[in-house]
Amino acid sequence: QVQLVESGGGLVQPGGSLRLSCAASGSIFKINAMGWYRQAPGKQRELVATVTIGGSTNYADSVKGRFTISRDSAKNTVYLQMNNLKPDDTAVYYCNARVVPTGFVPFDSWGQGTQVTVSS
């Protein structure tokens, strides 16, 4: 499995910004894509943003224009810049890495999560 370590979560006021980081290591297979998901109490886990090794990005409609996902291939790290944060953004944010072994089905690895709380 891929080892994923998230950081950067915390408490921020509405309208503020945070940047999450996720460092990947230990994969013996190619990582096809990395991304961020979030889960709030009483809600199912939802996609926030993803980026492929080719640079294609995908965002949830609720974060378009506010969040930006980026990657640093040299550091095996993906980032999520979150601007204009809203209380509804409060959730545990999980880093995801999708591994596609040749001849096998895709395999997802997950980080332990980092708490983001948006409150006055």
N, C-alpha and C positions, 0 to 999 in steps of 0.2 A: 504494500500500500504506500501511497504518497503521504508523507508527513507534512501537515499544514499547521502553521502557528500564526494566529491573528493578533493584532495589536492596534491600538489607537482609539478604542471605544472610551466612552466617558459620558459625563453630564454636560449638556450644552443648552443655552437658552434658545427659544424659537428665533429663527432667522440666523442663527450661528452656523459655524462650519466645523467639520471634523474630517480627518483623513484616516481611513483604515488601511492597514498593511497586512499582507499575507505572504509569508515566505514558505516556499515549497522545497522539499528535499526528499531524498531516498527513493525516488521513482526509478525503477529499472525499465520502464516502458515510456514511450512518448506521451506527454501530456497534451491532449488535443485542445483542451480549453480550460479556462479557470473563470471563476465568477463568485458572486456574492449573493447569498440568500438571507432572508430574515424571517424570524418567527416571533410574533407577539403573543402574550397570554390569550388563550381562547381562540386563536387563529391558527390556520395551517401555515406551514413554511411556504414562502413565496419567493419567486425569482426577483432579484433586484437588478443585476447586470451581469453580463458575461462577456468575455473576450476570447477569441480563438487564437491559435498560434499564427494564423494568417492576418490577424489584426481586426477581424470583423467583430463588431460589438452589438449587443442587444440589451435593451433597457425596458424595464417595466414602465407602463404609461405614467404611473404615479410619480416617477422620479425623473422622467425626461426633462432636460433643461436645468436640472438642479444637481444631479449626480454625474460624475464622470469616472469611468473605469479605465485604468491604464496598466501597463505592464513593463517590467524591466527584465528582459530576458537574461542579461548577464548576472543578475542577482536572483533569478528565479522567483521573482516577487510580483504580486499584483496589488494594485492600490484602488481604493474607492474614495474619491474626493466628494464629499457631501456638503453642499451649500444650501443656504436658505432652508435649514432643517425645520420640520414641523413636528408637533406633538405626535402625530400619527406615524412618524418615522421611528418612534420608540419601539425597540425590539432587540432581540439577540441576533447579531449578524454573524453568519457562518460563511467561511471561505470554502469553496468547492473546487476540486480538480477532477476533470474527467480524463481518464486514461483509456486508451484504445489499443490494447495489445493486438498485434497482428494475428488474424484468424480467430479472435475471441470477441465476446460481447463487451461493450463499454463498461468501465468500472469507475464508480464515483468514490472519492475520498473526501472527508469533511474535517474541518478544524473544530476545535472545542467551543468556539463562539466567543464573541466579545459584546458586552452590553453597551447599547447606545440609548441614552435617555435624554429626551428633549422636553424640558420643563422650565417654567419660570421660577 
